[in-house]
Amino acid sequence: MNDVEQWMAVVRAELDELRRANERLRADYAELRVVADRLVADNAELRTHLGAPQTEAVGTDPAGGVADPDDEVAGQTPDGHGPVSRRGMIAAAAGAAGIVLVGRAAPAAAANGQPILLGQTNTATTTTTMSAGSGATLQAMTTAGVGRGLTGWATAPYGHGCGVLGESNSNNGTGVLGVANHASGSTYGVYGKASSTSGIGVFGLNTATTGTGTGYAVYASGRLKSTGRTYLGAPGTPPVDGDLQNASISFYLDQANQKLKVRVRHGDGTLKTATIGLV
């Protein structure tokens, strides 16, 4: 099984688990509705016993419109603490049971300047910024086996959107850091995937144009493996000897003589050049 097939298998397993979780939550919600109906009936019976006004009819609201059956007004409680609805009873019962309800509740459209509501979709028309003097500005974690600590989407079908953007201004910083801590298994510190025929799974760019030494668009400390066809760009000039570290090589093309040259610095610092004729 290749990397893409492994990734698809993980995604399918995650979707199956989410479906099962959703089915369990819906079953819990249905059970809570039954409990709420019983509470409404018990409340009406108690109000009758106390001689309080009866519950308003289901299907109308005080403004004359059509009411949601889940918002059936059950009148005031015997202690006079305001109207009780079936939805309110369900929410109260769910809170006591530690259950998250799924169903017809609309996403939270938090206005600009309002707090973020956990467990709900939050929307805003301007950027939300968080800052911290030290430590992590934002921490997100998941305890699920197929969960994700942080997910970012750029949903526009065009342009240069970024699902996740990481930047660092430090002279020793890291824009995006990925760490896979488990000592076994097929783990990835950073995983990149592209579906386009002209796409790139992982792209590295070094824009430095001045200074001493050599920057790297991609740097591998350890073994480097490619399972597909590999294409290497070969410049037409020899490397700067000072950029070659001990026990390293660099390729370049001698275009005039149609030869491939290899510049080598041995472990003891000795520099050598090999020439390969091209046919």
C-alpha positions in Angstrom: 0.0 0.0 0.0 1.5 3.4 -1.0 1.3 6.6 0.9 -1.8 7.9 -0.8 -3.7 4.6 -0.3 -2.7 4.7 3.4 -3.9 8.3 3.7 -7.2 7.4 2.0 -7.6 4.4 4.3 -7.2 6.7 7.3 -9.7 9.2 5.9 -12.3 6.4 5.3 -11.8 5.1 8.8 -12.2 8.6 10.2 -15.5 9.2 8.2 -16.9 5.8 9.4 -16.1 6.7 13.0 -17.8 10.1 12.6 -20.9 8.5 11.1 -21.1 6.1 14.0 -20.6 9.0 16.5 -23.3 11.0 14.7 -25.8 8.0 14.9 -25.1 7.6 18.6 -25.7 11.3 19.2 -28.9 11.3 17.2 -30.1 8.3 19.2 -29.3 10.3 22.4 -31.1 13.3 21.1 -34.2 11.3 20.3 -34.2 9.8 23.8 -33.9 13.3 25.3 -36.9 14.4 23.3 -38.9 11.7 24.9 -37.7 12.8 28.3 -38.5 16.4 27.5 -42.1 15.4 26.4 -42.6 13.7 29.7 -41.3 16.8 31.5 -43.7 19.0 29.6 -46.6 16.7 30.4 -45.6 16.6 34.1 -45.3 20.3 34.1 -48.8 20.7 32.7 -50.2 18.3 35.2 -48.5 20.2 38.0 -49.7 23.5 36.8 -53.3 22.1 36.6 -52.9 20.9 40.2 -51.6 24.4 41.3 -54.4 26.1 39.3 -51.9 28.0 37.0 -52.8 29.0 33.4 -52.6 26.2 30.9 -49.8 25.9 28.3 -50.3 27.8 25.1 -51.2 25.7 22.0 -48.4 24.2 20.0 -48.0 25.8 16.6 -48.4 29.5 17.5 -46.1 32.0 19.1 -46.9 35.2 21.0 -46.4 37.2 17.8 -49.0 35.2 15.9 -46.5 33.2 13.8 -45.9 29.5 13.5 -43.8 28.2 16.3 -41.2 25.4 16.1 -42.7 22.4 18.0 -39.4 22.2 19.9 -40.1 25.7 21.2 -43.5 24.8 22.6 -44.2 27.3 25.5 -44.7 25.4 28.7 -45.5 28.5 30.8 -43.8 29.5 34.0 -42.3 27.0 36.4 -44.0 26.7 39.8 -41.3 28.9 41.3 -42.0 31.6 38.8 -38.7 31.6 37.0 -40.0 32.2 33.5 -41.1 30.2 30.5 -39.9 26.7 30.0 -39.7 25.3 26.4 -39.2 21.7 25.3 -35.9 22.8 23.7 -34.8 24.3 27.0 -35.7 21.1 28.8 -33.7 19.1 26.2 -30.7 21.3 26.6 -30.9 21.2 30.4 -31.2 17.4 30.3 -28.3 17.1 27.8 -26.1 19.4 29.9 -26.7 17.2 33.0 -25.9 14.1 31.0 -22.8 15.6 29.3 -24.3 15.1 25.8 -23.7 17.3 22.7 -26.9 17.6 20.7 -26.9 17.5 16.9 -29.9 18.3 14.8 -31.6 21.5 13.6 -29.6 24.0 15.7 -28.2 26.7 13.4 -24.5 27.6 13.5 -23.6 30.4 15.8 -23.1 33.6 13.8 -21.0 35.5 16.3 -20.8 39.1 15.5 -17.5 41.0 15.4 -16.4 41.7 18.9 -18.2 38.8 20.4 -16.5 35.8 22.1 -15.8 32.6 20.3 -18.4 29.9 21.1 -17.0 26.5 21.7 -18.5 23.5 19.9 -20.2 25.8 17.3 -19.4 27.4 14.0 -18.3 31.0 14.5 -18.3 33.6 11.7 -16.9 37.1 11.4 -16.3 39.7 8.7 -12.9 40.7 9.8 -9.7 39.0 10.9 -9.5 37.6 14.5 -6.1 38.1 16.0 -4.6 36.6 19.2 -1.3 37.4 20.7 0.8 36.2 23.6 4.0 37.5 25.2 5.4 34.0 25.5 4.5 30.4 25.1 1.8 29.2 22.7 -0.7 31.8 21.4 -3.2 29.1 20.5 -3.2 25.4 21.5 -5.5 22.8 19.9 -5.5 19.1 20.6 -7.5 16.0 19.9 -7.6 12.7 21.8 -9.3 10.8 18.9 -7.2 8.2 17.1 -8.0 9.8 13.7 -8.4 13.3 15.0 -6.6 16.5 14.0 -5.2 19.0 16.4 -5.7 21.9 14.0 -7.4 22.1 10.7 -7.4 25.0 8.2 -9.4 25.5 5.0 -9.1 27.9 2.1 -12.4 27.2 0.4 -12.2 29.5 -2.6 -11.8 27.5 -5.9 -9.2 30.0 -7.3 -6.5 32.4 -6.2 -3.6 31.7 -3.8 -5.5 30.7 -0.7 -3.6 29.0 2.2 -5.3 26.5 4.5 -2.6 27.1 7.1 0.1 29.8 7.0 3.0 29.8 9.4 5.5 32.7 9.7 8.5 33.4 11.9 10.5 36.7 12.1 13.2 35.2 14.3 16.8 34.7 13.0 16.5 31.1 14.3 12.8 30.6 13.8 10.6 28.0 12.0 7.6 29.0 10.0 5.8 25.6 10.3 7.0 22.8 12.5 5.7 19.3 12.2 6.7 16.5 14.7 5.7 12.9 14.7 6.7 11.6 18.1 5.8 7.9 17.9 8.9 5.6 17.5 7.3 3.2 15.2 4.7 3.0 12.4 4.3 5.0 9.2 4.4 8.5 10.7 5.0 11.8 9.0 6.4 15.0 10.5 5.0 17.0 7.6 2.7 15.4 4.9 2.0 17.2 1.6 -0.5 16.1 -1.1 -1.5 17.6 -4.4 -4.2 16.3 -6.8 -3.4 18.5 -9.8 -1.4 17.1 -12.7 0.8 20.2 -12.3 0.6 20.3 -8.6 3.4 20.0 -6.0 2.9 18.1 -2.7 5.6 20.0 -0.8 7.3 23.1 -2.2 10.3 24.8 -0.6 11.7 28.2 -1.6 14.7 30.2 -0.4 14.7 33.8 -1.5 18.0 35.0 0.0 20.1 36.9 -2.5 22.8 38.4 -0.3 25.0 37.2 2.5 27.6 34.5 3.0 27.0 30.8 2.8 24.2 29.0 1.0 20.6 28.8 1.9 18.5 25.7 1.0 15.0 25.5 -0.3 14.8 22.0 1.0 17.3 20.5 3.5 17.4 16.8 4.5 19.4 15.8 7.6 19.5 12.0 7.1 18.7 9.7 4.3 16.7 11.0 1.3 14.4 8.6 -0.6 12.4 9.0 -3.8 10.0 6.2 -4.9 9.2 7.9 -8.3 11.2 9.4 -11.1 13.6 12.0 -9.8 14.5 15.2 -11.7 17.5 17.3 -10.6 18.3 20.7 -12.0 22.0 21.1 -12.9 23.4 24.6 -13.2 25.9 25.5 -15.9 28.6 26.8 -13.5 30.6 25.0 -10.9 29.6 25.4 -7.2 31.5 27.8 -4.9 34.0 25.6 -3.1 33.3 27.3 0.2 29.7 26.1 -0.1 30.7 22.4 -0.3 30.9 20.8 3.1 33.1 17.9 3.9 31.9 14.6 2.4 29.6 16.2 -0.1 29.1 16.5 -3.9 27.5 18.9 -6.4 26.7 18.5 -10.1 26.9 21.0 -12.9 26.8 20.9 -16.7 29.6 21.9 -19.0 27.3 22.9 -21.8 30.1 23.9 -24.2 31.8 20.5 -24.1 28.5 18.5 -23.4 29.8 17.0 -20.2 28.4 16.4 -16.7 30.8 17.4 -14.0 30.8 16.4 -10.4 32.6 18.5 -7.8 33.5 16.6 -4.6 34.8 17.6 -1.2 36.2 14.6 0.6 35.9 14.0 4.3 39.4 15.5 4.9 38.5 18.6 2.9 40.2 17.6 -0.4 38.4 18.9 -3.5 38.2 16.8 -6.7 36.3 17.2 -10.0 35.0 14.2 -12.0 33.9 14.5 -15.7 31.3 12.4 -17.3 30.9 12.4 -21.1 27.4 12.7 -22.4 26.2 10.7 -25.4 
